[in-house]
Structure formats: C-alpha cells, structure tokens
Amino acid sequence: MKLLVTGGAGYIGSVVSAQLLEAGHEVVVLDDLSTGHDDAVPAGARLVRGTLRDSAFEVLDGAGFDAVLHFAAKSLVGESVANPAKYWDGNVGESLALFDAMRRAGVGRIVFSSTAATYGEPESTPILETDPTRPTNPYGASKLAIDTILTEYARLYGFGAVSLRYFNVAGALGPQGERHTVETHLIPNVLKVALGEKDAVSVFGTDYPTEDGTCVRDYVHVVDLGRAHLLALDDTESGAHRIYNLGSGSGYSVNEVVEVCRAVTGHAIPAVYGDRRPGDPAVLVASSEKINAALGWKPERDLTQMVTDAWGFARR
C-alpha cells in the first residue's frame, strides 16, 4: 500500500514508518519538523516538510494513497494547560484540515494515534474502552474531539477509522528513538541521570495506595505499539470508527522504573523523593483485552526490554 504518515519525523511516527517499510509498503512522511527530526525519517521514506493545513491536500490529491496514519500532534500536558488555544488549533484544527484533504482526495482509511488521556482520572482500573471519557486537560480534550470527529466522518463520509489509545511509550527501534526538546517522560529523564546530564531523578509522592507507595503507570514498547498500528490499518472498514486501548494491563511503579534503569545502565541513579503533584492519580493502566480479542495484539516486550532499547538509543 501507499501510505501517508503525518508526524513521521517524530518518535512514534518514525518507528512506525520504519515498520511499514519493512512490511513492504510505500511511505511518504508529512511533518513540519517543529518537534520532529529529519534524520529520524527512515531511509526509503520520502519526507515532505509542511503543515497539514498547507500541504496535506497537495500531497494526497491524485497520488494514489491507500490510507493515512496520523501521528502529528502537540502532546505536552503542561503546555496545553498554559496555552490551550495552541492545542485546539494545532491538534483539532490541523486534524480537520487533514480529514478534509482526505475526503477531497478520496482517501478514506485512517489510523489515528489517540491517547488514554481522553479518559481523565479513571473510576476503576484497568481502563476499558467503554469507560467514561472525562479528560482533565486540553491535550486530552483535543484528542477526544478528534475521535469524535472521526466517528462523524465515518458516519457521514464513509471513512474507515481506527483510534488507538495508550499512556506511556518507551524503547527504541535502532536509530529511531525518543528525542524531545522538552522531555517530560520518566524513562528518558531517568536515563539522563545515568548519562550524567542530570544529578538525580525526582519522584513525586511515596504515600500512594500502591505496593511501594509510588504512582503506577502503563508502559508499552514503541515496537509493540507500532505493530498495533499495522494491525489496525488492516482493520479499517468503511463507515466504521473503532477504538482500541493499548496497555500492559498492570503497569509499573515509578520505583520499579528507576530500579530497572539502575540494573540496565549499571549506574546508581540517585532519586530525590518529594510530595505528590496535584492531580496525579495513583494508578493509570489500560486494558488491551478488546484489541487482543479483535486483532490478536498484546504487548510482548517488558520494562527491561524497553529500558535496554532506550538506553542503547540514548548512548548513540
């Protein structure tokens, strides 16, 4: 198939682009490089630099594309709270431009990289697709709005869409790994201590109702995540919008993550323990039962493998 990958110069998009090429597909990446890196685009994929508003229709029109995989997004929770307009415009506005370009160009299949932040603070765990969606920040709200739009585009325009919702992604695939100007994710920040770029890792809260008192969060290896996107591509059906969660079903505590990073890197990695951060739930874990039953997907790589691959990339 001929596929357009939006945000394909970013972390997850570049990994999925590499996997698509490995599977024999033709890949075109559309990315404005505002947060992505041109050298992350795998060899064999063609990079078009531009925004979805300015370039999507030009790229898609008459070019014989079979489907789109949509990763382009603003994704910093704190920034979304400080500047919500940026997220409504950059996520919802740009996505609408993409969907309109697809409709005009006659490309009706899409896999959307959504987020489990659409659920907000869960009433129970692991989170199911049938649970209420009550996002607690503009980032999650903007992603939920895109899911809603896809439901309508499937109903009104015959789109075949699949949204994948997940929490934390880790690991790497060779030269494709996690590189953010502003790094908010736990594993790369812990590895920065091992690299000597930070003095210690900050742990917020030790009195949560969890086994070791620290927060429990869901993690999925980026290679497993990419595999889910490839399976979802084959699951698109005209007139249907399907939503699947991707998760471990159990999660890992902050202390567990730090300990695994210590074991993998061989560094002591000092930790500084502080008070809870406002609004941090004790446990955020997603169930993958639905996608396992429908498509046979389940995570195959554990936390040690995630950290090992991330550490290999971080030392490049």
Helices and strands as residue ranges (DSSP letters): E 2-6, H 11-22, E 26-31, G 38-40, E 46-49, H 52-60, E 67-70, H 77-82, H 84-87, I 88-93, H 94-105, E 109-113, G 116-119, H 138-157, E 160-166, E 168-170, H 186-194, E 201-204, E 216-217, E 219-221, H 222-235, E 241-246, E 252-253, H 254-265, E 271-274, E 283-284, H 289-295, H 303-314
